Amino acid sequence: MHFFSSFLPSIGHVGVFGYWIAFGLSFVESLPFVGLMFPGTMLVILFGFFASQGLFHFRTLVWFVAIGAILGDVIGYKLGLRGKNLFREGNRFLRPSYQEKGKAFFRSHGEKSIFLGRFVGPLRPVIPFVAGLSHMGWSRFLLWDVVASLLWAWSHLTLGYFFGGATTMIETWFTRASVFLLVSVFLLVVLWFIVKRLRPFGRVCRSLLRSIAVAIGDNPDMKRLFERYPKSVAFTKRRFDRKHFFGLPLTLLSVAAVALIFLLSGVVEGVITAEPIVFVDARVANLMFAFRDTGFIRAFLWITLLARQDVVIVLSIAFVAVLALWKRRSFVLPFLVTLAGSQLFASLGKRIILRPRPLIAYYLEPSFSFPSGHAALSVALYGFMAYVLLRSVRRKRYRTLVLFSALAVIAVVGLSRLYLGVHFLSDVWGGYLLGALWLIIGVSLVELKHRKRKVTATAHPWSMRRLRSMTALTFCIPVAWYVFQGFRYEPARLAVDRTVKTEVSNDIIGAFGRLGLPHYSETFSGTHQEPMSFIIVAHDDDLFVAAMESAGWKLSDPVTIANMTTLAEASITKASYPRAPMTPSFWNTHVHDFGFQKQTGDGNVRTRHHARFWKTSIRTEDGSTVYVGTASLDVGIKWLVTHRIAPDIDTERDTLFGDLSAAGTVASSDKIRFVDPVLGQNFSGDPFFTDGETYVLTLLNGR
């Protein structure tokens, strides 16, 4: 991606030394107690991003990072064997409290603590030391540590790798100003994280900054400048005053609001001008349709009810009643403003933009599509409820639970709208942004009211037990209403019509140009992958599938939970699964219509021949359908969820052609230059090369 990759050329000059840098980061992160102050995890994730940009080899990075982690843990273990007396009060790094936390964790989880501690930041550099201190057996420690370190290295590098694959979508969805704001926020979070982990260093930095500020203030030129513009200086000072709402709190809320407005305007512009965001929407919608399953539909119908208007109204009334019950009436008006504003502007957006709903919607929604009212309401409602609870709850673990629960509800509501096909991805994202903007307005109203007057706690006439009982009873009403609505919610299902305008012509290649059909398969963001290696003319779907089956290529099973479970078991045990599901691929924004596979001599799902085919809108004069497809050879499992392909896709193309010819199903064949020779990568970063030639086949009509 050009925007992000412009920052990366200098990284590429590091070369092989980069692997040793990754090794060193992982090693220092795992050293006993030193790792408490070192943000190595975030830097390891960053190396995963670099790997996605082709600067480093992913598997090699995994080994370097894992070995660095193992060596750091081994040093911690060895020090623990003889380091009992290192802990003492007053030691800034080897505090007795660290030792006690590690011992408690080790006692609770036993040998598993070596594995679990690797994924818990504060315990990662402590647990190996405590394992040595507890005289855990060397072989058992090493076994648990090697497994944990390999999985830790793979998972964190994969996280960065997937982010790198998503950067194209990010640039598609966000304006450059939006990206700048997001990057700025990200850098501020990283800075906050580093300062928190390196508190001694942070104190030095703050002292240094104060000294610089004093020096600037004492500078004669700066004094004259301040005296010349006293109002501007006073205004700037007030913007960073922590004691008043119109100071730093309002500044931060304003920055957040401006960032949301930039993001929302970028999405609206993309939807109106039909930029690449619209094609991403189409691919996501088609992908969700391909994964549509009866069981999932029932579950997502229940989830989408969480933000339907009647359920929201009942829940909102109950929430207002609870606020009054707990004497938190100052929250009521901002809460209602947040809900009303998000819903009003969502309705206005629908009427202004007039975007139709997806054609593959599961049920009828009478309003327009952009933005998603459900998404906006979920952020406004559950976000504000979480804000009130976060202001009231003091225990950190409960605050984390509240925040996580609110984010989970908001996320699954948006996912339900996508899965049911009633919204595009940009609709949901726009709804989230709109709801977040009004949530900031609501929070600002609360903070303004609370800062204007000192809110003092007053004695409540009821006991705490009675208050909690009344709160529980009040919330039982919306829960009962939600369950009642869930059991009776059966929206009328729409018949999905996926027919497209057809082009009747025997000039198939010319029809490709006239219809503007792509010559390549695509990623989510529309980046080219493998070019089409087959153009097949068959009378209908049944004849096409029968021809492939007779050639020894089995039709893949659909992607369902049961089939994916069977695939996972077969992958782990290296068993045979001749009709295993395939990961989706796109052509002309659509997921492949047919997936075929043929087992290799290994006889397991890790290695297999596979081909994906799509139906085109081209029909020949005798009524036959034109299919296009690609073929490749799977040579191993990657990331536990997809396969790694062999780079020579031309050999696989010739293999499939040979099988069809040997089966006697080909009436005529030709080989043409369809694209220029290609050296590229697929969506998961696997390289491939091809001469760009394509087989054009007409299958025998067996009827």
Secondary structure, 3 states (H helix, E strand, C coil): CHHHHCCCHHHHCCCCHHHHHHHHHHHHHHCCCHHHHCCHHHHHHHHHHHHHCCCCCHHHHHHHHHHHHHHHHHHHHHHHHCCHHHCCCCCCCCCHHHHHHHHHHHHHHCCHHHHHHCCCHHHCCCHHHHHHHCCCCHHHHHHHHHHHHHHHHHHHHHHHHHHHHHHHHHHHHCCHHHHHHHHHHHHHHHHHHHHHHCHHHHHHHHHHHHHHHHHHHHCHHHHHHHHHCHHHHHHHHHHCCCCCCCCHHHHHHHHHHHHHHHHHHHHHHHHHCCCHHHHHHHHHHHHHHHCCCHHHHHHHHHHHHHHCHHHHHHHHHHHHHHHHHCCCHHHHHHHHHHHHHHHHHHHHHHHHHCCCCCCCCCECCCCCCCCCHHHHHHHHHHHHHHHHHHHHCCCHHHHHHHHHHHHHHHHHHHHHHHHCCCCCHHHHHHHHHHHHHHHHHHHHHHHHHHHHCCCCCCCCCCCHHHHHHHHHHHHHHHHHHHHHHHHHCCCCECCCCCCCCCEECCCHHHHHHHHCCCCEEECCCCCEEEECCEEEEECCHHHHHHHHHHCCCEECCCCCHHHHHHHHHHHHHCCCCCCCCCCCCEECCEECCEEEEEECCCCCCCCEEEEEEEEEEEECCCCCEEEEEEEEEEEEEECCCEEEECCEHHHHHHHHHHHHHHCCCEEEEEEEECCCCEEEECCCCCEEEECCEEEEEEECCCC
